[in-house]
Amino acid sequence: MLRHEFHIPEGPDGHPHLYFCGNSLGLQPRAAADFLQRELDSWRDRGVEGWWGGPEGGWLGYHRRLQEGLAAIVGARPDEVVAANALTVNLHLMMVTFFRPQGQRRKIIMERGAFPSDQHAVHSQLRYHGLDPEHDLIEVGPRPGQTTIDTAEIVAAIESAGDELALVLWSGIQYYTGQFFDLPAIAAAGRGVGATVGFDLAHAAGNVPLSLHDWDCDFAVWCNYKYLNGGPGAPGGLFVHERYADRPDLPRFAGWWGHRESDRFLMKPEFHPASGAAGWQLSTAPVLGLAPLLASLPLFARAGGMEALRARSRELTARLYAELQALSGVKLLTGSDPEQRGAQVSVYVPGHRPDLERELSALGLICDYRQDNLEGSAGGVLRLAPAPLYNTAEEVARVPELLERALHPIRS
Ligand SMILES: *Cc1c(COP(=O)(O)O)cnc(C)c1O
């Protein structure tokens, strides 16, 4: 547990808040400011020469300094990953390369109720290809009365779409319900019918162990500001399987930062992509945006890696789950099977409570609340995520009392 390596937000009384929002914005590593300051100093002292000189060889190879740490977290080879662009940008770039509708094979399958940005990206990509989401997007959701989706149903939907399926795009952990999907089964099913397979790991990277290389998916994207603590709007991450490392023939939207480094600065018009995921970079590396990640990524290794963190996370989440189950008048959306959830528990709270998030924050509990009418009546969903790098069992134990006070102010 590396809680002491993070700044924990405090209330006006100086007591640390219960921060259960690492699924939305991870906390700031204490070393982040140093890493950022180092680059500000280099800029101050060297100007443009900071690209070639300075500590650790300058900014030109900045993305390489993050590859090993990221690769360990998502289960990839270092060359298969890069931190660049942003999640939604990367999703578009990946679809340009890996969503190639042809003849009958032109459909995309994804989970119903996916994160809005993913829906926008998929809809706009379909339209860009002259296709119609009404016909060419298959969405698989929970059965009526259920909140999670059975793996068997996902696999059956993929198999039933068969050779009409061009792309399987699935989230690692569903942002809303907290369901952790069986990604190897989904990848195998997708590749089995001849589709390409991509994962959105926004809520999975840094939360649960992943083995992208071995699962044999084609691509993955994620953001680095949630469980990976890279700071607000940190550049995104992308994975491209090794089998595409040296495929200059693949269609892609290219930019000069994706050009191989050896002759990038000869400024020739021909595009020769860098080997591996780095070939999907577009623009000059956002050094100041990437710097905090250099503080955060080593913490995952220091914690013993994702398997060790997962063991700790299971305990924290199981405890939170049990506490929330005991709360009256709410309904848990996240499933009870520890294999099918990460650090997050989602709770449906009935009633019109537009101020609930603010009320909880005033009590010292930071979490996320979204209005929703799940059962045709007013209500909303609270999402609570005990992040295994910095949340503690003591904090989890204090959650029910605070929720009780906010949810049933008259009783308590
Ligand atoms: C957080 C999140 C995003 C955010 O995308 P950005 O491009 O980083 O703003 C997109 N998709 C999912 C599934 C997310 O959870």
The ligand as an SDF file (V2000), in Angstrom:
LIG
                    3D

 15 15  0  0  0  0  0  0  0  0999 V2000
  -13.2710    7.9620  -19.1980 C   0  0  0  0  0  0  0  0  0  0  0  0
  -13.6900    7.3260  -20.4730 C   0  0  0  0  0  0  0  0  0  0  0  0
  -13.5380    7.9870  -21.7020 C   0  0  0  0  0  0  0  0  0  0  0  0
  -12.9830    9.3800  -21.7760 C   0  0  0  0  0  0  0  0  0  0  0  0
  -12.3920    9.6260  -23.0100 O   0  0  0  0  0  0  0  0  0  0  0  0
  -11.3730   10.8340  -23.2160 P   0  0  0  0  0  0  0  0  0  0  0  0
  -11.1010   10.8150  -24.6510 O   0  0  0  0  0  0  0  0  0  0  0  0
  -10.1850   10.5690  -22.3420 O   0  0  0  0  0  0  0  0  0  0  0  0
  -12.0710   12.0840  -22.7480 O   0  0  0  0  0  0  0  0  0  0  0  0
  -13.9170    7.3190  -22.8580 C   0  0  0  0  0  0  0  0  0  0  0  0
  -14.4110    6.0610  -22.8050 N   0  0  0  0  0  0  0  0  0  0  0  0
  -14.5840    5.4080  -21.6430 C   0  0  0  0  0  0  0  0  0  0  0  0
  -15.1140    4.0120  -21.6410 C   0  0  0  0  0  0  0  0  0  0  0  0
  -14.2420    6.0280  -20.4390 C   0  0  0  0  0  0  0  0  0  0  0  0
  -14.4280    5.3850  -19.2910 O   0  0  0  0  0  0  0  0  0  0  0  0
  1  2  1  0
  2  3  1  0
  2 14  2  0
  3  4  1  0
  3 10  2  0
  4  5  1  0
  5  6  1  0
  6  7  2  0
  6  8  1  0
  6  9  1  0
 10 11  1  0
 11 12  2  0
 12 13  1  0
 12 14  1  0
 14 15  1  0
M  END
$$$$
